[in-house]
Amino acid sequence: MHSAAIKVLSLPYKLLFAAAVDDEVPLLRRVCFPAETSANLRHTVECAVGKRAFSREIRLKPVQDDPVGIVCVGCAVVHADGEQRVLANHVIADEIYCNLVYDNNEFVSFASLSEDAKNRTILVNGVSKSYAMTGWRIGYSASNPQLAKVMANYLSHSTSAPSTISQHAAITALTGPQEDMQVMKEAFEKRRDHLVERMNRIEGVSCIKPEGAFYVMMNMTGFIGKTMYGKVIESAEDFSQLFLEKGLVATVPCTAFAAPGFVRWSYATSLTEIDKGLDRLEEFIKNA
């Protein structure tokens, strides 16, 4: 048995997420793996977790990865003698994109896998993504009563509570009609398909089709070491900065997601704006 804690992270991941757990768990073993496809994602996690036994906390970020939108259902469950077991004391399940899963895939909450999983899960969610209520600053968690009480005690002495109007707005969003959210999801899926298809036709860049959220990770490693507009591209930051200056398009370099060589696009905008950005990308590369 190992005495160290283990945190399993898909690549890419948010460095802030990793740092938060690093600060909390002083003795930490990381297992990081590339999330190139959802199939590879599942397989790698099962190998990384299933072959080890750990006596302390295992921190997992299951189901859907925020930066890239890859969906991995049940990645924290392994099969032992035909029985499903959760290899963790507690699992923090960030399910903020649970309603934005595409291609007729069904979202599966980690807590729904078994009664044991439900008791161990700290579910984290909010209204920022599915309900486009970012400015209302509402998030919530669900867990067993003992854990919920500890979190509530801490929260009451830190941020106190969100505003009353924000709480009522969130309740209305969660309990009211969901048709508009479904319309928005279908629009996201259409924009995703269009963005991915066009991007993969542009010479020098590529991307995989995300299965959730509303981001695309563009591979620009082919430009590393090359000179564009008199500047040597040494990183995704260089590419994004130059693209902003010359193409007037803002992208996010993914070094901050532990994925150097990629920049992130969002399709939480209109098809017209997406095409405008891709037109500028083509011109930016062509004229370099």
C-alpha positions in Angstrom: 0.0 0.0 0.0 1.2 3.5 -0.8 0.9 6.2 1.8 0.9 9.1 -0.6 -2.2 10.7 -2.0 -2.8 10.5 -5.7 -4.4 13.0 -8.1 -5.4 11.8 -11.5 -5.5 14.6 -14.2 -6.2 14.5 -17.9 -4.0 16.7 -20.1 -4.9 19.4 -20.7 -6.1 20.6 -17.3 -6.3 23.9 -15.5 -3.1 24.6 -13.6 -5.2 26.4 -10.9 -7.1 23.2 -10.3 -3.8 21.3 -9.8 -2.3 23.9 -7.6 -5.4 24.0 -5.3 -5.1 20.3 -4.6 -1.3 20.5 -4.3 -1.7 23.1 -1.5 -4.3 20.9 0.3 -2.6 17.5 0.0 1.1 17.9 1.1 2.1 14.4 0.0 1.0 14.0 -3.5 1.6 11.6 -6.4 0.3 12.7 -9.8 -0.7 10.6 -12.7 -1.1 12.8 -15.8 -2.1 11.5 -19.2 -2.8 13.0 -22.6 -6.4 13.3 -23.5 -6.2 12.9 -27.3 -9.4 10.9 -27.7 -12.1 9.8 -25.3 -11.2 6.2 -25.8 -7.5 6.8 -25.0 -8.7 8.8 -22.0 -10.7 6.0 -20.5 -8.1 3.4 -21.2 -5.2 5.3 -19.7 -7.1 6.2 -16.5 -8.0 2.6 -15.9 -4.4 1.5 -16.3 -3.1 4.4 -14.1 -5.5 3.8 -11.3 -6.5 0.2 -11.6 -3.0 -1.2 -11.1 -2.4 0.6 -7.8 -3.8 0.6 -4.3 -3.7 3.7 -2.3 -4.5 4.1 1.4 -5.3 7.8 1.4 -7.3 10.2 -0.8 -7.5 9.9 -4.5 -8.6 13.1 -6.2 -10.2 12.7 -9.6 -11.7 15.1 -12.1 -14.0 12.8 -14.0 -16.6 12.9 -16.7 -15.7 16.1 -18.7 -12.5 18.1 -19.0 -13.1 21.9 -19.0 -10.3 23.2 -21.2 -10.8 20.7 -24.1 -14.3 19.4 -23.8 -13.4 15.7 -23.9 -16.0 13.5 -22.2 -14.9 10.5 -20.2 -17.7 8.6 -18.5 -16.9 6.4 -15.5 -13.2 6.9 -15.6 -12.8 6.6 -11.9 -14.5 3.2 -11.7 -12.5 0.0 -12.1 -13.7 -3.6 -12.4 -12.4 -6.1 -9.9 -13.8 -9.6 -10.1 -16.8 -8.2 -11.9 -17.6 -5.7 -9.2 -17.5 -1.9 -9.6 -15.4 -0.1 -7.0 -14.5 3.5 -6.4 -10.8 3.8 -5.6 -11.1 7.0 -3.5 -12.1 8.2 -0.1 -13.8 11.2 -1.8 -14.2 12.2 -5.4 -14.7 15.9 -6.4 -16.8 15.8 -9.5 -16.9 19.0 -11.5 -20.1 18.7 -13.6 -20.5 22.3 -14.7 -20.9 21.2 -18.3 -23.3 18.4 -17.6 -26.0 19.7 -20.0 -23.6 20.5 -22.8 -22.8 17.0 -24.1 -23.2 16.3 -27.8 -23.6 13.6 -30.4 -26.6 12.1 -28.6 -24.3 11.0 -25.8 -25.9 10.7 -22.4 -24.3 12.5 -19.5 -23.7 10.2 -16.5 -23.1 11.8 -13.1 -20.4 10.2 -11.1 -22.6 10.2 -8.0 -25.2 8.1 -9.9 -22.9 5.1 -10.5 -23.7 3.5 -7.2 -24.8 4.2 -3.6 -21.1 4.0 -2.6 -20.1 6.5 -5.2 -22.9 8.8 -4.2 -21.7 8.8 -0.6 -18.1 9.6 -1.6 -18.8 12.2 -4.2 -18.6 16.0 -3.7 -20.5 17.2 -6.8 -19.7 20.7 -8.0 -21.9 22.6 -10.4 -23.3 26.0 -11.2 -25.4 28.0 -13.6 -22.6 29.9 -15.5 -22.3 27.5 -18.4 -25.6 25.6 -19.1 -27.7 28.7 -18.3 -25.4 31.4 -19.6 -25.5 33.1 -16.1 -21.8 33.8 -15.7 -22.3 37.2 -14.1 -24.7 36.0 -11.4 -21.7 34.2 -9.8 -23.7 31.2 -8.5 -22.2 27.7 -7.9 -23.3 24.9 -5.7 -22.2 21.6 -4.4 -24.0 18.4 -3.3 -22.5 15.8 -0.9 -23.3 13.7 2.1 -24.7 15.7 5.1 -21.5 15.4 7.1 -19.3 16.9 4.3 -21.9 19.5 3.5 -21.9 20.8 7.0 -18.2 21.1 7.1 -18.2 23.0 3.8 -21.1 25.3 5.0 -19.2 26.1 8.1 -16.1 27.1 6.1 -18.1 29.1 3.6 -20.0 31.1 6.2 -16.6 32.4 7.5 -15.1 33.1 4.1 -17.4 34.4 1.4 -20.6 34.3 3.6 -23.3 33.9 0.9 -24.2 35.0 -2.6 -26.8 37.7 -3.0 -30.5 36.8 -2.5 -31.4 37.9 -6.0 -28.7 35.7 -7.5 -30.0 32.7 -5.5 -33.6 33.2 -6.7 -32.5 33.6 -10.3 -30.5 30.3 -10.1 -33.5 28.5 -8.6 -35.7 29.8 -11.4 -33.1 28.5 -14.0 -32.8 25.1 -12.4 -36.5 24.5 -11.8 -38.1 26.3 -14.7 -38.6 25.2 -18.3 -35.5 23.8 -19.9 -36.4 24.2 -23.6 -34.3 27.3 -24.2 -31.2 25.5 -22.8 -31.8 22.6 -25.3 -32.1 25.1 -28.2 -28.8 26.7 -27.0 -27.1 23.2 -26.8 -28.2 22.4 -30.4 -26.8 25.8 -31.6 -23.5 25.0 -29.8 -23.3 21.6 -31.5 -23.9 23.1 -34.9 -21.2 25.8 -34.3 -18.8 23.1 -33.1 -19.2 21.0 -36.2 -18.7 24.0 -38.4 -15.7 25.3 -36.6 -14.0 21.9 -36.5 -14.7 21.1 -40.1 -13.3 24.4 -41.3 -10.3 24.5 -39.0 -9.2 21.1 -40.2 -9.1 22.4 -43.8 -6.7 25.2 -42.9 -3.1 24.3 -43.7 -0.8 24.1 -40.7 -3.4 23.7 -37.9 -5.8 21.0 -36.8 -8.1 20.0 -34.0 -10.1 17.1 -32.6 -13.9 17.3 -32.2 -14.8 18.0 -28.6 -17.7 16.0 -27.1 -18.8 18.7 -24.7 -18.5 22.2 -23.4 -17.9 25.0 -26.0 -14.1 25.1 -26.7 -11.8 23.8 -29.4 -8.1 23.2 -28.9 -6.2 24.1 -32.0 -2.9 22.3 -32.6 -0.4 24.9 -33.9 2.8 22.9 -33.2 3.7 23.1 -36.9 4.5 26.7 -36.5 6.9 26.3 -33.6 10.4 27.4 -34.7 9.1 29.1 -37.8 9.3 32.8 -38.5 6.0 34.7 -39.0 5.9 38.4 -39.7 9.6 38.7 -38.7 9.1 36.9 -35.4 10.2 33.4 -34.5 7.3 31.5 -33.0 8.7 29.7 -29.9 5.4 29.0 -28.1 1.6 29.1 -28.2 1.9 32.4 -26.4 3.9 33.8 -29.3 1.4 32.5 -31.8 -1.6 33.9 -29.9 0.0 37.3 -29.3 0.9 37.7 -33.0 -2.5 36.5 -34.1 -4.0 39.1 -31.9 -1.8 41.8 -33.3 -2.1 40.9 -37.0 -5.4 39.1 -37.2 -7.3 40.9 -34.4 -8.5 37.6 -33.0 -8.1 36.7 -29.3 -7.3 33.1 -28.5 -6.1 31.5 -25.3 -2.6 29.8 -25.3 -3.0 26.5 -23.7 0.3 26.4 -21.8 -1.8 27.4 -18.9 -3.7 24.1 -19.4 -0.5 22.1 -19.4 -0.9 21.7 -23.2 1.9 23.7 -24.9 1.5 23.9 -28.7 -2.2 24.4 -28.6 -4.4 27.5 -28.5 -8.1 27.5 -27.5 -11.0 28.8 -29.4 -14.5 29.3 -28.0 -17.6 28.7 -30.1 -19.9 30.5 -27.6 -20.6 33.0 -30.3 -22.4 33.2 -33.6 -21.5 31.3 -36.7 -20.9 34.7 -38.4 -18.2 35.6 -35.8 -16.7 32.1 -36.0 -16.4 32.4 -39.8 -14.9 35.8 -39.4 -12.3 34.5 -37.0 -11.4 31.5 -39.3 -11.2 33.8 -42.3 -8.7 35.9 -40.4 -6.8 32.8 -39.3 -6.4 31.8 -43.0 -5.2 35.2 -44.0 -2.9 35.4 -41.0 -1.2 32.1 -42.0 -1.2 32.8 -45.7 0.4 36.3 -45.4 3.0 35.3 -42.8 
